[in-house]
Amino acid sequence: MKKTVIVLILLVAGVAGYYFAIGSDQATNLLKTQVDSQLNILQQNGFAVENRKKEKTKESFVLHYADPAKINFYLQQHNIDISPEDAQTLKGFKIATELSYQEGVYSAVSADIYPVAFPDAVMQEATPQDRKMMKKILDEKILLAHVDINKIFTAFKGYLKDINTTFESEDPISVVSQGISFDGTLDAGTAAVTSSQNAVKQFDLQTKSGTKFAVRDLRGMHEQKGPTGYDFASDYSIGGVTIYDEKGIGGELTQLAVKTYGKVQGGIATSGLAIGVEDMQITEAQGRRGLKSLSLQTTLENLSVAALDKIAALDGQQDKEAFNTAIKDLISGGITLKVDKLSAQNILDTQSGKMIDGFNSNALFAIAKNADPKALSQDPSALLGLVDAKMHLELSDALYQALQSDPEIAMGLMFLQPVSNNGTTVFDILFKQGVLTVNGKPVL
């Protein structure tokens, strides 16, 4: 749905030289001309326009996702990340668009967007019950997005229609969503989305048998920081996520935060990821697990942008030789993964049922330059000589003792000699040129 909304924003926002002062009728005519231009561009890039109807202040049409290869190339040019495989699965998808011109003080163009046909691949795999649910979605316009573009074509805002419905089947599914909204800024010259924000107040999906998925209080932003899709920053937070199956197996996350960024310099990309979780509770068949204050911070360095672009444009199954060449180009500079921090303040001890002090760690993984993925596929053991790694791991003594109560883990710990340091158990692990050492001693 997010990709569909962005595509339609591109469709209706392709005007650079529009000013509200030129008058309503003249402005409407200019907007119609620009929409004609944008539809022509889309038709040249894989979309088909069907059932178009024009009136004085509004019009409607159906946008048909007809040629996935052309559409994929077009979207990549507009920094919309979609793989060739994903593009192919959307073939046959049709979305209706109802445009209104000059509605209210804010909007130059308003659009209601909703699906009128699901992708061919989805329909081919659909059961009779699936088809019944999809018909309900189409008939009742359950998945409807409303978008407004401002009068100087520098910003947009919109929302998804609230949902409160039940899909009848052998295991009825109830869906409730409220407060799903989005807004952002546009480059008036290219119509490219330069930043966006979104929010979800509530989304609940539950079956009669007990399966449940729920998200609440989601807030997010994404900003384009440079000329490529690899220059960006994003920041998302979620108040809570709940997932359970019909047997009560699943878990809950509270106060989840995710930040990512990417930057390019000299044709080389660096990306980073930071994740924080205030509380995590997991229910398994064997019992409960849990932790508090989980933190992860990682960076990935030395990524060739040219190689990434090649990989994005290739189908690895159809052109394995070209795909392997692109992968080789990608890792030839020596990719480095840094885990700057992986820690949990407290962990649930399954034996006592109490929270105990957790762990703290950092690590570095480096792939040697000029590694050949084709050679690795023929001899995977060659990877041992191409990857260097080191890790510093600190476990609370309570956690170390709890791990030793698990027979399988205790067996592995027998080969490692830890160092005690002020209430913590420390492991300094080094893997270099195929040799593994722990706290300076080789491990056989």
ZAMARGU-4260 file (C-alpha; in steps of 0.2 Angstrom, whole numbers, plus 5000, padded with zeros to 4 digits):
<rodrens>
0) 5000/5000/5000 | 5014/5012/5004 | 5022/5010/4987 | 5005/5012/4979 | 5002/5028/4988
5) 5019/5035/4983 | 5017/5030/4964 | 5000/5040/4964 | 5008/5055/4973 | 5021/5055/4959
10) 5006/5054/4947 | 4997/5069/4953 | 5011/5080/4959 | 5021/5083/4943 | 5018/5102/4942
15) 5033/5114/4946 | 5027/5131/4940 | 5009/5133/4947 | 5003/5148/4957 | 4986/5149/4965
20) 4985/5167/4960 | 4982/5163/4942 | 4963/5159/4945 | 4953/5144/4949 | 4948/5140/4931
25) 4965/5143/4923 | 4973/5133/4937 | 4961/5118/4935 | 4965/5118/4916 | 4983/5119/4920
30) 4982/5104/4932 | 4972/5094/4919 | 4986/5097/4907 | 4999/5092/4919 | 4989/5076/4924
35) 4988/5072/4905 | 5007/5073/4904 | 5010/5063/4920 | 4998/5049/4913 | 5008/5049/4897
40) 5024/5046/4906 | 5017/5032/4916 | 5010/5024/4901 | 5027/5025/4893 | 5034/5016/4909
45) 5023/5001/4910 | 5007/5007/4917 | 4991/5006/4907 | 4977/5019/4910 | 4959/5012/4908
50) 4941/5019/4910 | 4946/5037/4911 | 4932/5049/4913 | 4934/5069/4913 | 4923/5082/4921
55) 4925/5101/4924 | 4933/5099/4941 | 4936/5081/4943 | 4941/5065/4934 | 4944/5047/4937
60) 4954/5033/4929 | 4961/5015/4933 | 4979/5013/4933 | 4984/4995/4928 | 5001/4988/4933
65) 5004/4980/4916 | 5023/4979/4912 | 5032/4975/4929 | 5050/4976/4920 | 5047/4994/4914
70) 5038/4999/4930 | 5053/4993/4941 | 5065/5003/4931 | 5054/5018/4932 | 5052/5017/4951
75) 5071/5014/4954 | 5074/5030/4945 | 5063/5039/4957 | 5072/5031/4972 | 5057/5019/4976
80) 5066/5003/4982 | 5057/4988/4974 | 5065/4972/4968 | 5062/4964/4951 | 5053/4949/4960
85) 5042/4961/4970 | 5038/4970/4954 | 5033/4954/4945 | 5021/4949/4958 | 5011/4965/4956
90) 5007/4962/4938 | 4989/4964/4935 | 4986/4975/4950 | 4973/4989/4946 | 4970/5004/4957
95) 4956/5017/4954 | 4960/5035/4956 | 4947/5049/4958 | 4954/5066/4956 | 4946/5083/4962
100) 4954/5100/4958 | 4955/5115/4969 | 4945/5108/4984 | 4947/5119/4999 | 4961/5131/5004
105) 4975/5118/5005 | 4973/5107/4991 | 4977/5109/4972 | 4973/5091/4969 | 4964/5078/4980
110) 4964/5060/4976 | 4954/5045/4982 | 4964/5029/4978 | 4958/5011/4980 | 4961/4994/4972
115) 4949/4987/4960 | 4959/4971/4955 | 4972/4961/4964 | 4988/4955/4956 | 4987/4940/4945
120) 4999/4930/4956 | 4988/4933/4971 | 4972/4928/4962 | 4980/4912/4955 | 4984/4906/4973
125) 4968/4912/4981 | 4956/4899/4988 | 4937/4902/4986 | 4937/4909/5004 | 4951/4921/4999
130) 4942/4927/4984 | 4927/4930/4995 | 4937/4941/5006 | 4945/4950/4992 | 4928/4954/4984
135) 4922/4962/5000 | 4938/4973/5000 | 4935/4979/4982 | 4916/4981/4984 | 4916/4990/5000
140) 4932/5000/4996 | 4940/4995/5012 | 4958/4999/5007 | 4955/5017/5002 | 4968/5031/5003
145) 4965/5049/5002 | 4979/5061/4997 | 4980/5080/4996 | 4993/5089/4986 | 4996/5107/4992
150) 4993/5122/4980 | 5012/5125/4977 | 5016/5107/4975 | 5029/5106/4989 | 5019/5095/5001
155) 5006/5082/5003 | 4995/5074/5017 | 4983/5060/5018 | 4975/5045/5027 | 4969/5028/5025
160) 4950/5025/5029 | 4947/5018/5046 | 4942/5000/5046 | 4930/4990/5057 | 4925/4974/5049
165) 4924/4955/5049 | 4928/4943/5035 | 4917/4928/5037 | 4926/4911/5034 | 4929/4895/5043
170) 4939/4905/5055 | 4932/4923/5054 | 4945/4937/5054 | 4941/4954/5063 | 4951/4969/5057
175) 4951/4986/5066 | 4962/5001/5061 | 4961/5019/5066 | 4971/5034/5064 | 4982/5029/5049
180) 4989/5045/5042 | 5004/5052/5032 | 5011/5068/5026 | 5028/5074/5018 | 5037/5085/5006
185) 5040/5085/4987 | 5053/5092/4975 | 5043/5103/4965 | 5054/5101/4950 | 5054/5082/4949
190) 5039/5077/4960 | 5051/5066/4970 | 5046/5063/4988 | 5060/5071/4999 | 5053/5067/5016
195) 5038/5058/5023 | 5030/5055/5040 | 5017/5042/5045 | 5007/5037/5060 | 4996/5022/5065
200) 4985/5024/5081 | 4978/5006/5081 | 4979/4991/5070 | 4971/4975/5076 | 4969/4958/5067
205) 4961/4944/5076 | 4954/4927/5071 | 4940/4918/5081 | 4952/4904/5084 | 4964/4916/5094
210) 4977/4921/5082 | 4981/4940/5085 | 4992/4953/5078 | 4991/4971/5084 | 5001/4987/5083
215) 4998/5003/5092 | 5005/5021/5092 | 5017/5020/5077 | 5026/5035/5072 | 5038/5036/5058
220) 5048/5047/5047 | 5059/5045/5031 | 5070/5059/5023 | 5080/5059/5007 | 5097/5066/5011
225) 5105/5065/4995 | 5104/5061/4976 | 5103/5042/4978 | 5092/5031/4987 | 5106/5026/4998
230) 5107/5044/5006 | 5093/5044/5019 | 5088/5044/5037 | 5073/5036/5045 | 5066/5035/5063
235) 5051/5024/5069 | 5044/5021/5085 | 5030/5009/5091 | 5021/5009/5107 | 5017/4991/5106
240) 5017/4975/5095 | 5007/4959/5100 | 5008/4943/5090 | 5000/4926/5096 | 4994/4911/5087
245) 4979/4901/5091 | 4989/4891/5104 | 4995/4906/5113 | 5012/4905/5107 | 5020/4922/5102
250) 5025/4938/5111 | 5024/4956/5115 | 5036/4971/5112 | 5034/4987/5121 | 5042/5004/5116
255) 5051/4998/5100 | 5062/5011/5092 | 5071/5009/5075 | 5083/5021/5067 | 5092/5019/5050
260) 5103/5029/5039 | 5113/5028/5023 | 5126/5040/5016 | 5136/5039/5000 | 5154/5046/4997
265) 5164/5043/4982 | 5153/5029/4976 | 5154/5020/4992 | 5139/5018/5004 | 5138/5016/5022
270) 5122/5011/5032 | 5118/5011/5050 | 5104/5003/5061 | 5099/5006/5079 | 5085/4996/5088
275) 5079/4998/5105 | 5066/4988/5114 | 5060/4993/5132 | 5052/4976/5136 | 5050/4960/5126
280) 5040/4945/5133 | 5039/4929/5123 | 5028/4913/5126 | 5034/4897/5119 | 5028/4879/5121
285) 5043/4876/5134 | 5038/4892/5144 | 5041/4910/5145 | 5056/4921/5140 | 5059/4939/5142
290) 5071/4954/5143 | 5071/4972/5146 | 5080/4987/5138 | 5087/4978/5123 | 5099/4989/5112
295) 5107/4985/5095 | 5118/4997/5085 | 5126/4992/5069 | 5135/4999/5054 | 5139/4992/5037
300) 5153/4999/5028 | 5162/4999/5011 | 5147/4995/5000 | 5149/4999/4981 | 5134/5009/4975
305) 5137/5003/4957 | 5136/4985/4962 | 5121/4988/4973 | 5112/4996/4958 | 5117/4981/4947
310) 5110/4969/4960 | 5094/4978/4961 | 5091/4978/4943 | 5095/4959/4941 | 5085/4943/4944
315) 5097/4932/4953 | 5088/4916/4947 | 5088/4922/4928 | 5105/4928/4926 | 5116/4920/4939
320) 5133/4924/4931 | 5129/4943/4930 | 5122/4941/4948 | 5138/4933/4954 | 5149/4946/4946
325) 5139/4960/4954 | 5141/4952/4971 | 5159/4950/4968 | 5160/4969/4964 | 5150/4972/4980
330) 5162/4963/4992 | 5178/4967/4982 | 5181/4983/4993 | 5181/4972/5009 | 5164/4974/5017
335) 5164/4978/5036 | 5150/4975/5048 | 5152/4983/5065 | 5140/4978/5080 | 5144/4993/5090
340) 5132/4987/5104 | 5121/4973/5107 | 5115/4972/5125 | 5100/4968/5137 | 5099/4976/5154
345) 5089/4962/5161 | 5084/4944/5156 | 5071/4932/5163 | 5078/4917/5171 | 5067/4903/5166
350) 5072/4892/5181 | 5068/4905/5195 | 5055/4915/5185 | 5065/4931/5191 | 5073/4945/5181
355) 5092/4944/5182 | 5106/4956/5175 | 5109/4954/5157 | 5124/4956/5145 | 5134/4968/5134
360) 5144/4965/5119 | 5151/4972/5103 | 5159/4964/5087 | 5167/4967/5071 | 5166/4956/5055
365) 5177/4960/5040 | 5176/4951/5023 | 5193/4950/5014 | 5195/4961/4998 | 5193/4952/4981
370) 5183/4937/4988 | 5175/4927/4974 | 5157/4922/4978 | 5158/4909/4964 | 5173/4900/4972
375) 5164/4901/4989 | 5148/4892/4981 | 5160/4878/4975 | 5169/4877/4992 | 5160/4885/5006
380) 5174/4881/5018 | 5185/4894/5009 | 5174/4907/5018 | 5184/4903/5034 | 5199/4911/5027
385) 5191/4926/5020 | 5182/4932/5036 | 5190/4940/5051 | 5180/4943/5066 | 5181/4948/5084
390) 5169/4950/5098 | 5169/4956/5116 | 5155/4948/5127 | 5151/4952/5145 | 5138/4941/5154
395) 5132/4944/5172 | 5138/4930/5183 | 5120/4926/5186 | 5116/4925/5168 | 5132/4914/5165
400) 5126/4902/5179 | 5108/4902/5171 | 5115/4897/5154 | 5125/4883/5162 | 5109/4875/5167
405) 5105/4872/5149 | 5114/4855/5144 | 5116/4860/5126 | 5124/4877/5131 | 5134/4870/5145
410) 5142/4858/5133 | 5148/4872/5122 | 5154/4882/5136 | 5165/4868/5142 | 5177/4872/5127
415) 5178/4891/5132 | 5188/4898/5146 | 5180/4914/5153 | 5188/4928/5163 | 5179/4935/5178
420) 5179/4953/5181 | 5169/4962/5195 | 5153/4952/5194 | 5154/4948/5175 | 5160/4934/5165
425) 5170/4940/5150 | 5174/4932/5133 | 5186/4940/5121 | 5183/4930/5105 | 5195/4932/5089
430) 5193/4923/5073 | 5207/4927/5061 | 5214/4917/5046 | 5204/4902/5050 | 5210/4901/5068
435) 5198/4904/5083 | 5204/4910/5100 | 5195/4914/5116 | 5203/4925/5129 | 5220/4923/5120
440) 5219/4904/5120 | 5215/4894/5104 | 5200/4883/5103 | 5201/4866/5095
</rodrens>
